[in-house]
Amino acid sequence: SYDFSYNKTGYPELSFHGTAPWCLNENEPNLTFAYLYTEEKEKYHMEKTSFIYVMVNAHWEELVFSLPVIPAGMHWYLACDSSGMSAAPGEEQALNTFESYKRTARSSAVLLAR
C-alpha cells in the first residue's frame, strides 16, 4: 500500500498531477495527468532518495507539463518516452531544464530525478 502522507523527503510516496504539479482536478475526466513516485532511501534501503515522474498526454494536442520542484542538487533525466527512446539504467539522458517537458499528442514519458 502506498503512503500518501509526507515522509522524510518532504514529498508523499505517491502523488497525482495535471500539466501543472499538484494540480489535478479529480472531478473531471482527464486526458492528461502525471504521477510522482518518491522512493525514500531509508524506507527502501537505497543509497539515496529518487523520484520517478510519469507523464501521460492522451490529448490530441501537444502539451507542456511543468515539472515538480525537486530537492537541490538533484536533476531530471529522461528514462523513456513513447517515441521509442529508452535508456539503460544509469544511462538516462539529462534534461536541459528543471521547469517543463513537452509531450506530443497521445504520448507518455518517464523522468527520473537523482
N, CA, C and O of each residue as an XYZ file, in Angstrom:
456
protein
N       0.838     -1.183      0.000
C       0.000      0.000      0.000
C       0.885      1.249      0.000
O       1.914      1.294      0.675
N       0.477      2.245     -0.754
C       1.240      3.481     -0.853
C       0.933      4.398      0.313
O      -0.183      4.427      0.833
N       1.938      5.135      0.705
C       1.817      6.100      1.785
C       1.590      7.477      1.169
O       2.510      8.054      0.590
N       0.370      8.012      1.289
C       0.047      9.304      0.696
C       0.432     10.473      1.606
O       0.286     11.634      1.224
N       0.922     10.166      2.807
C       1.355     11.241      3.699
C       2.788     11.641      3.342
O       3.489     10.914      2.638
N       3.209     12.798      3.833
C       4.567     13.272      3.571
C       5.536     12.518      4.456
O       5.252     12.265      5.626
N       6.675     12.160      3.900
C       7.663     11.403      4.647
C       8.926     12.240      4.845
O       8.872     13.463      4.720
N      10.048     11.615      5.149
C      11.291     12.344      5.413
C      11.771     13.146      4.212
O      12.583     14.057      4.370
N      11.291     12.829      3.025
C      11.708     13.553      1.821
C      10.987     14.887      1.678
O      11.445     15.764      0.945
N       9.862     15.049      2.371
C       9.032     16.239      2.198
C       7.996     16.061      1.097
O       7.247     16.988      0.792
N       7.950     14.871      0.497
C       7.002     14.544     -0.583
C       6.208     13.311     -0.180
O       6.715     12.469      0.561
N       4.967     13.190     -0.656
C       4.252     11.933     -0.423
C       4.886     10.833     -1.274
O       5.543     11.118     -2.275
N       4.689      9.593     -0.878
C       5.254      8.488     -1.656
C       4.659      8.451     -3.063
O       5.364      8.154     -4.028
N       3.370      8.751     -3.182
C       2.703      8.771     -4.483
C       1.795      9.993     -4.542
O       0.989     10.215     -3.639
N       1.924     10.781     -5.601
C       1.071     11.960     -5.776
C       0.673     12.079     -7.236
O       1.402     11.644     -8.128
N      -0.497     12.678     -7.473
C      -1.043     12.812     -8.824
C      -1.088     14.279     -9.227
O      -1.329     15.157     -8.399
N      -0.849     14.536    -10.525
C      -0.685     15.889    -11.028
C      -1.373     16.044    -12.379
O      -1.655     15.060    -13.062
N      -1.639     17.296    -12.754
C      -2.097     17.613    -14.100
C      -0.889     18.085    -14.897
O       0.224     17.617    -14.660
N      -1.087     18.994    -15.829
C       0.060     19.544    -16.555
C       0.856     20.496    -15.665
O       1.985     20.861    -15.994
N       0.269     20.895    -14.547
C       0.977     21.667    -13.526
C       1.112     20.783    -12.282
O       0.166     20.079    -11.926
N       2.274     20.807    -11.616
C       2.454     19.987    -10.425
C       1.409     20.290     -9.350
O       1.059     21.446     -9.109
N       0.925     19.235     -8.716
C      -0.006     19.308     -7.596
C      -1.382     19.845     -7.996
O      -2.169     20.215     -7.124
N      -1.686     19.896     -9.287
C      -2.959     20.462     -9.767
C      -3.686     19.467    -10.660
O      -3.643     19.591    -11.884
N      -4.340     18.502    -10.076
C      -5.149     17.552    -10.830
C      -6.580     17.660    -10.332
O      -6.851     17.440     -9.151
N      -7.495     17.998    -11.231
C      -8.902     18.072    -10.866
C      -9.484     16.669    -10.987
O      -9.770     16.198    -12.087
N      -9.654     16.014     -9.858
C     -10.135     14.633     -9.840
C     -11.622     14.517    -10.165
O     -12.127     13.411    -10.358
N     -12.325     15.641    -10.228
C     -13.759     15.620    -10.504
C     -14.086     15.760    -11.987
O     -15.258     15.762    -12.363
N     -13.063     15.875    -12.830
C     -13.263     15.997    -14.270
C     -12.530     14.876    -14.975
O     -11.511     14.395    -14.479
N     -13.034     14.446    -16.136
C     -12.271     13.463    -16.920
C     -10.952     14.109    -17.365
O     -10.935     15.265    -17.788
N      -9.883     13.379    -17.270
C      -8.577     13.935    -17.608
C      -7.945     13.172    -18.758
O      -7.798     11.952    -18.697
N      -7.575     13.890    -19.799
C      -6.819     13.302    -20.894
C      -5.327     13.475    -20.672
O      -4.514     12.898    -21.395
N      -4.972     14.260    -19.684
C      -3.569     14.463    -19.328
C      -3.429     14.353    -17.819
O      -4.239     14.885    -17.060
N      -2.405     13.664    -17.412
C      -2.120     13.543    -15.983
C      -0.671     13.108    -15.819
O      -0.018     12.686    -16.773
N      -0.191     13.217    -14.608
C       1.144     12.742    -14.268
C       1.105     12.224    -12.842
O       0.229     12.590    -12.059
N       2.043     11.387    -12.521
C       2.178     10.987    -11.124
C       3.647     10.928    -10.745
O       4.518     10.602    -11.551
N       3.880     11.255     -9.493
C       5.232     11.295     -8.936
C       5.326     10.220     -7.871
O       4.540     10.193     -6.923
N       6.295      9.339     -8.038
C       6.551      8.296     -7.059
C       7.884      8.608     -6.392
O       8.900      8.760     -7.070
N       7.882      8.704     -5.066
C       9.078      9.041     -4.300
C       9.577      7.802     -3.571
O       8.864      7.221     -2.753
N      10.803      7.407     -3.874
C      11.416      6.265     -3.197
C      12.353      6.795     -2.113
O      13.473      7.228     -2.387
N      11.869      6.749     -0.897
C      12.654      7.249      0.247
C      13.780      6.268      0.568
O      13.533      5.075      0.742
N      15.015      6.767      0.647
C      16.172      5.884      0.798
C      16.101      5.023      2.054
O      16.460      3.847      2.011
N      15.646      5.584      3.168
C      15.583      4.806      4.397
C      14.545      3.694      4.305
O      14.802      2.563      4.718
N      13.386      4.012      3.768
C      12.292      3.029      3.692
C      12.638      1.874      2.756
O      12.301      0.722      3.029
N      13.314      2.192      1.649
C      13.602      1.170      0.642
C      15.059      0.710      0.649
O      15.493     -0.002     -0.255
N      15.816      1.123      1.680
C      17.206      0.694      1.860
C      18.032      0.951      0.596
O      18.696      0.057      0.072
N      17.970      2.197      0.125
C      18.698      2.603     -1.072
C      19.819      3.565     -0.683
O      19.834      4.091      0.430
N      20.754      3.792     -1.602
C      21.845      4.729     -1.334
C      21.341      6.153     -1.209
O      21.809      6.910     -0.359
N      20.380      6.521     -2.059
C      19.805      7.864     -1.981
C      18.363      7.845     -2.455
O      17.934      6.929     -3.157
N      17.624      8.870     -2.060
C      16.233      9.015     -2.450
C      16.149      9.288     -3.942
O      16.996      9.988     -4.495
N      15.133      8.740     -4.595
C      14.933      9.015     -6.021
C      13.459      9.316     -6.281
O      12.584      8.966     -5.489
N      13.213      9.968     -7.400
C      11.869     10.354     -7.810
C      11.614      9.825     -9.218
O      12.491      9.885    -10.079
N      10.422      9.313     -9.444
C      10.005      8.843    -10.766
C       8.766      9.652    -11.138
O       7.782      9.662    -10.398
N       8.815     10.333    -12.287
C       7.694     11.177    -12.729
C       7.206     10.662    -14.073
O       7.945     10.682    -15.057
N       5.962     10.202    -14.114
C       5.357      9.655    -15.327
C       4.323     10.642    -15.834
O       3.420     11.041    -15.099
N       4.461     11.039    -17.110
C       3.537     11.993    -17.742
C       2.778     11.286    -18.862
O       3.373     10.587    -19.682
N       1.468     11.473    -18.890
C       0.626     10.874    -19.926
C      -0.180     11.984    -20.589
O      -0.913     12.714    -19.923
N      -0.039     12.103    -21.902
C      -0.826     13.057    -22.683
C      -1.671     12.263    -23.678
O      -1.192     11.913    -24.757
N      -2.910     11.981    -23.326
C      -3.828     11.281    -24.220
C      -4.627     12.269    -25.060
O      -5.505     11.873    -25.826
N      -4.325     13.538    -24.919
C      -4.997     14.599    -25.677
C      -4.518     14.573    -27.125
O      -3.439     14.055    -27.412
N      -5.305     15.121    -28.029
C      -4.954     15.159    -29.451
C      -4.057     16.344    -29.794
O      -3.702     16.536    -30.957
N      -3.689     17.137    -28.791
C      -2.799     18.274    -28.997
C      -1.525     18.114    -28.171
O      -1.517     17.452    -27.133
N      -0.455     18.732    -28.654
C       0.793     18.779    -27.906
C       0.590     19.624    -26.645
O      -0.095     20.646    -26.687
N       1.182     19.198    -25.525
C       1.049     19.932    -24.268
C       2.390     20.004    -23.556
O       3.258     19.155    -23.754
N       2.546     21.020    -22.734
C       3.751     21.176    -21.920
C       3.393     20.857    -20.471
O       2.437     21.406    -19.923
N       4.157     19.978    -19.864
C       3.999     19.635    -18.456
C       5.036     20.417    -17.658
O       6.233     20.327    -17.932
N       4.583     21.174    -16.685
C       5.508     21.803    -15.742
C       5.983     20.718    -14.789
O       5.193     19.882    -14.352
N       7.259     20.728    -14.470
C       7.820     19.673    -13.624
C       7.800     20.076    -12.155
O       7.974     21.251    -11.833
N       7.590     19.114    -11.263
C       7.642     19.422     -9.832
C       9.045     19.870     -9.425
O      10.039     19.435    -10.007
N       9.111     20.715     -8.452
C      10.399     21.131     -7.900
C      10.977     19.937     -7.143
O      10.288     19.290     -6.354
N      12.245     19.661     -7.399
C      12.926     18.560     -6.711
C      14.001     19.142     -5.805
O      14.395     20.296     -5.979
N      14.481     18.366     -4.845
C      15.478     18.887     -3.903
C      16.730     19.414     -4.606
O      17.108     18.938     -5.677
N      17.358     20.398     -3.984
C      18.590     20.993     -4.511
C      19.633     19.906     -4.737
O      19.771     18.985     -3.932
N      20.353     20.022     -5.828
C      21.395     19.060     -6.157
C      20.924     17.893     -7.001
O      21.742     17.124     -7.507
N      19.611     17.750     -7.160
C      19.078     16.672     -7.999
C      18.773     17.225     -9.385
O      18.564     18.427     -9.555
N      18.750     16.333    -10.375
C      18.462     16.708    -11.758
C      17.458     15.728    -12.352
O      17.383     14.570    -11.941
N      16.686     16.210    -13.325
C      15.751     15.347    -14.053
C      16.483     14.665    -15.203
O      17.306     15.281    -15.882
N      16.174     13.384    -15.415
C      16.734     12.588    -16.502
C      15.586     11.886    -17.230
O      14.627     11.440    -16.600
N      15.687     11.793    -18.548
C      14.692     11.093    -19.355
C      15.039      9.614    -19.391
O      16.084      9.233    -19.917
N      14.165      8.772    -18.831
C      14.376      7.322    -18.837
C      13.818      6.699    -20.109
O      14.470      5.865    -20.737
N      12.593      7.112    -20.492
C      11.991      6.592    -21.718
C      10.801      7.458    -22.101
O      10.221      8.154    -21.268
N      10.453      7.398    -23.372
C       9.218      8.038    -23.824
C       8.614      7.210    -24.944
O       9.264      6.324    -25.498
N       7.375      7.505    -25.268
C       6.628      6.678    -26.214
C       7.092      6.841    -27.658
O       6.574      6.162    -28.545
N       8.046      7.718    -27.913
C       8.590      7.843    -29.269
C       9.579      6.719    -29.558
O      10.076      6.588    -30.676
N       9.856      5.918    -28.548
C      10.760      4.793    -28.722
C      12.085      4.959    -28.004
O      12.892      4.030    -27.969
N      12.322      6.139    -27.427
C      13.562      6.376    -26.695
C      13.525      5.621    -25.375
O      12.553      5.710    -24.625
N      14.580      4.886    -25.100
C      14.684      4.158    -23.842
C      16.163      4.069    -23.477
O      17.002      3.780    -24.331
N      16.477      4.315    -22.223
C      17.868      4.286    -21.774
C      18.080      3.127    -20.806
O      17.189      2.774    -20.033
N      19.252      2.554    -20.861
C      19.615      1.521    -19.894
C      19.753      2.175    -18.524
O      20.103      3.353    -18.447
N      19.490      1.452    -17.445
C      19.632      2.034    -16.108
C      21.015      2.650    -15.917
O      22.035      2.023    -16.204
N      21.031      3.886    -15.427
C      22.266      4.611    -15.215
C      22.743      5.391    -16.423
O      23.692      6.167    -16.320
N      22.094      5.199    -17.582
C      22.487      5.889    -18.812
C      21.401      6.847    -19.305
O      21.358      7.186    -20.487
N      20.530      7.278    -18.399
C      19.439      8.178    -18.767
C      19.990      9.528    -19.213
O      21.044      9.964    -18.750
N      19.266     10.182    -20.117
C      19.667     11.463    -20.693
C      19.235     12.610    -19.778
O      18.054     12.731    -19.451
N      20.192     13.456    -19.362
C      19.879     14.606    -18.507
C      19.067     15.630    -19.293
O      19.355     15.893    -20.460
N      18.051     16.205    -18.653
C      17.259     17.255    -19.290
C      17.981     18.589    -19.158
O      18.744     18.804    -18.216
N      17.736     19.471    -20.100
C      18.351     20.800    -20.078
C      17.590     21.771    -19.197
O      18.025     22.907    -19.013
N      16.468     21.348    -18.653
C      15.617     22.240    -17.871
C      15.090     21.538    -16.630
O      14.964     20.314    -16.600
N      14.788     22.314    -15.625
C      14.123     21.798    -14.429
C      12.653     22.183    -14.437
O      11.904     21.781    -13.546
N      12.230     22.959    -15.435
C      10.920     23.602    -15.382
C       9.808     22.889    -16.119
O       8.697     22.805    -15.596
N      10.060     22.366    -17.327
C       8.958     21.794    -18.097
C       9.450     20.741    -19.079
O      10.642     20.636    -19.366
N       8.495     19.964    -19.586
C       8.794     18.930    -20.576
C       7.615     18.850    -21.534
O       6.475     18.669    -21.105
N       7.881     18.983    -22.818
C       6.826     18.991    -23.837
C       6.503     17.559    -24.266
O       7.391     16.743    -24.510
N       5.190     17.284    -24.350
C       4.730     15.971    -24.805
C       3.916     16.168    -26.072
O       3.055     17.045    -26.143
N       4.197     15.347    -27.067
C       3.416     15.382    -28.293
C       2.040     14.779    -28.021
O       1.803     14.212    -26.955
N       1.147     14.903    -28.981
C      -0.196     14.336    -28.833
C      -0.099     12.825    -28.604
O       0.723     12.136    -29.207
N      -0.954     12.341    -27.724
C      -1.065     10.911    -27.429
C       0.296     10.266    -27.157
O       0.715      9.334    -27.843
N       0.962     10.789    -26.144
C       2.300     10.288    -25.816
C       2.487     10.221    -24.305
O       1.676     10.730    -23.531
N       3.575      9.578    -23.915
C       3.915      9.488    -22.496
C       5.433      9.524    -22.349
O       6.170      9.327    -23.315
N       5.883      9.779    -21.127
C       7.313      9.799    -20.837
C       7.534      9.517    -19.360
O       6.667      9.772    -18.524
N       8.715      8.983    -19.055
C       9.118      8.701    -17.678
C      10.409      9.451    -17.407
O      11.396      9.295    -18.126
N      10.391     10.271    -16.360
C      11.575     11.010    -15.926
C      12.028     10.472    -14.577
O      11.210     10.016    -13.777
N      13.315     10.527    -14.328
C      13.891     10.167    -13.046
C      14.621     11.368    -12.492
O      15.231     12.129    -13.242
N      14.564     11.543    -11.194
C      15.359     12.599    -10.550
C      16.301     11.921     -9.582
O      15.913     11.098     -8.752
N      17.553     12.306     -9.725
C      18.562     11.768     -8.803
C      19.678     12.768     -8.640
O      20.633     12.514     -7.905
